[in-house]
Amino acid sequence: MRAALFWVLVALMGSSVLMAQKGAAPWFSTTQVKSGQTLVLQQCAACHGAQLEGRYGPPLSGARFTDRWRGRKGKELQLFISQNMPLGRAGHLSQTQILELIAFILHSNGYPSGEQDLTPQSLEQLVLFPDRWGLKAPFAAIHHVALVTSDMKKTVAFYRDVLGAQVAMAHRLPADDGRRHYFITVAPNTVLAFFETPEAELPAYQPPIQPKTGRTLDHIAFFVESEAALEAWHTRLQGQASHLSEIQTLQGVVRAFFFADPNGVVLEVMAETPKGFGFPNLDDPDPAY
């Protein structure tokens, strides 16, 4: 198997926030986390929930929050809280309280606590929710991949009824032909955008990770967190998906299987092995980088 296989990994990996913080050095103390939790219960829970899950106000934990703040400095979060929170009483919180609140917010999003307190100076250095491998990336996330279908009803039935997805947007394009344009969820904050063209001649199915011409998309991969989840998905798709492969190990780093949607788009469900990707992993003997 070639050393430089190219996988299109489309999805914000499940629990990516928690995985991003594994092994990270503590930025704040356990005492600050406890004080921040008390502060949330007293002044924030009515809007944001006791676990920061969101109520009348937006969540302060989970993908929606982390996507908004990913890559930004901790100092920006401190400034935002001081200028806007609590709602209607901006400026009411002391600097100490803001630091405690940030500690609890970060802890609720997977950051470990330690013995050293969070300080205004450390917030200047803190980059929020970085890539789990510490790599640079130009954007916060993949929002959608745009694909073509000749039959939107079959496509919706497959993704919704077989995979358990949800239609996030369904409308007609403003052009004269009024084609359907649907967004279908596949992972948190990630959708596939389908454009319906009934007369489209879709390319025939071709096996993944094989040399091919006439197309630039090899496959789309969805991440699950364990071998058990991978096996459960494989069982679920028996008799439901075409071209369903057996579960296989790829390059020692993932366990995966492949199948096709009604449009011939090749999909993969994958779980990392204990070895994992280990990015950056640069072993091309004749590199193009």
N, C-alpha and C positions, 0 to 999 in steps of 0.2 A: 504494500500500500504506500502511496506517495507520502513523503514527509511533509508536504505542504498542502494538505487538504484544506479546502475553503468551505467553512460552514457559515451559512447565514443564520445567525442566532437572533430571532425576532421574539422578544418578550422581556419584560422587566422581571428578572429571575425572582421566583417566589422567595419571600423573606430576604430579599437582597439587602434591605436595610440592616438586618441583624448580621448577615454575613459580612457586610462591609466593615463592621466594627470589630470582628473577631481579631484578637491580638493587638488591638489599638491600645496605646498607653492611656491611662485615666487622665481626664482633663479636670475632674471635679471630685469632691469628697462625698462619701456616703452621708455625712451629716447634712451637706447642702441638699442632697436628693430628698432626704426626709423632711427638711424644712420646706423645700419647694413643693412637696406633695401636700403638706399642711396648707400652704398658701393657695394651692390650686383648689382645695376643698373649700377654703374660706372665700375666695374671690373670683375663681375662674370656672368652677364646675358648672354653674348655671348655664353658661354659654358653650363651654368646650367639653363638658363631661368630666366626671371624676377621674377617668382613665385617659383623658384627652382625646376621646373617640369622636368628639363633635356632637353638639346638640343644636342650639340656635346659631351658634357660631361654628366656624370650620374646625375640623379635627387638627390637633397639634401632634398627632402621631400617625404613622402609616405613610403609604406611598404618596397620597395627595399632598401631605405636608413636606415630606422629604424631597419630592420632585420640585416643589416651589423653591426650596432653600438649598438644593444641591449645588455644591461648588462655591457658595457664598461664604464670606467671613462671619465668624461668630459675632463680631462687633456690629455687623448689620442687624442681626437679630436683636441684640441688646438695644440698639437705637430704635428699632421698630417698636419693641415693647414699651420703651420709655415714652415714646411719642404717641402711642395709640391705646395702650392698655392700662387699667381695665376700661372697657367701653364706657365712654361718658365721664371718665375720671382719669384721663391721661395725666401723667406726672405724679400720681398718688403713690406709686411704688418707690421705695428707696433703692439705691444701687445694690445694696446687699440683697434685698428681696428679688430684684431682677436676676441677679446671679444665681440665686437659689432656684428661681423659676426655670431659668435656662438649664440648670443642672438636671432638674426633674424632667424637663422636656427631652433633653438628650438621652437621659437614662431610659425613658419610655420608648425611645427609638433605637435602642440597642447599644448605646455607649456604656462602657463599664465605669464604675465609680472606684475611687481609691482613697488616699489619705490627704492629698493636697487639694486645697480649695481652688475653685475657679476664680480668676481675677480679671479685671478689665484688660490687663496687659496680655494675659494668655488668650483672651478672646480675639486680640489682634492677629494671633498666629493660627487660630483654629479655623480650618476649612471644613465646612459642614458636609457630611454625608458623601465622602469621596468615593471614587471607584474602589471596589473591594480588593482589587489587585494593586491599587495605587497608581494606575495608569491615567494619562491625560486623555480627554475626549472633547470634541468640539461642541457637543450638544448634551442636554440633560437626559434625553431618552429618545427611543424610537416611538413616535406617536402612531403612525400607521404605515402599512405597505399597501399600495394600490394595485389591484388585480382586475382582470377582465373575466366576466362570466357570460355565458349565453343563456343561462336559465337561473334567474334570481331565486325563484321558489325552491328549486332543488338545492341551491347553495345555502339558503336560510335553513331549510329542513335539516341539512347535514350538520351545520355548525351549531344550530340551536338544539335540535332534538337528539343528535348523536353525541356531540362534544359537550353540550351544556352551555353554550355561549348565549349571549343576549344581543339583540339588535339595538344598537345605541343610536342610530340615526337612519331614517328611511325617507327619502324624498325623490323627487324627479328633477332632473337637470333642466335649467331654464331654456336650453336650446329647443329648436322646433320639434325635434324628435321626442323630447321628454323622456329620455332614458332613465331607468332606475339607478340610484346611487345610494348604496347602503354601507353603513359602518357596523361591523360585527366584532364584539369583544373576543379577545383570545387570551389576554393576561391583564393584570392591573395596569390601567392607563395605556393600553396598547390595543389597537383595533386593526382589522383587515378592512380595507375600503374596496368594495366591489362595484365596478361599473358594468351594467348589463347591456350587452350588444347581442340581440338574438341571432343575428346573421353571422356572428363571429366564427371563424374557423380556428378553433383552439388547437394548439399543437398536441400531438399524440403523447401519451405517457412515456417517459423515459426513466430508467432506474436512476436513483441518486448516486452521487459520488463516482460517476463514471464519465469518461471523456464524451463530450457531445458538442454539437453545433446547433445554431439556429435559435438559441435562447441564452439569456444571461442569468436567470434565476435557477439554481439547482434545486434548492429546497428551503423550507422554513422550519426552524426548530423551536419546540416548546420545552421549557425546563420544568422538571418535577424534582422534589427534594430527596427522594429515596428510591432504592431498588424496589421496595414494596409498592410504592406509588406507580412506578414504571410498569410493574407486572399487572397491577390493577387496571391500568389504562389499556394494556395489551389485551387483557381478558375482555374488557368492555367493548373493544372494537372488533372482536371476532364476529364475522358475519355482517358487520355494519360498515366497514370501510374496504375499499378495493385496494389491491396490491399490498396487503398487509404482510410485512416481513416478520421474520423471527427476531427476537431480541438478540443483539450482538454487541460485542465489545469493540470499540473503535479506538485504535492507537493506544489502548491501555488507559485512556483518560475518561471515556464516557461509555455507558451502557445505553443502547438506543434501539428503536425500531422505526420503520418508515411505513407510510401509507399514502393514499391519494384522496383528495377531495373530489367532488363531482366535476370539477373543471380540469382535472389532471394535474393540479398543483400538488407537488410532493411535500408532505409534512413529516416531521420527525418529532418523537417524544424522547427526551433524553434525561439521564441522571448522571451526575459525576461519580466516578469511582473514587476510592480513597486517595488515589494519586492525584486526580483532578487535572485541570488545565495547567495550573502553575504559571500563569502569565506573569511577566513576559517569558515566553518560551521560544527562543530564537535559535533554531538549529539548521537552517537552510545552508547547505554547503556553498551555494552560489546565490547569495542573498540579493534581493531586489530592493532592499531598504537602505 
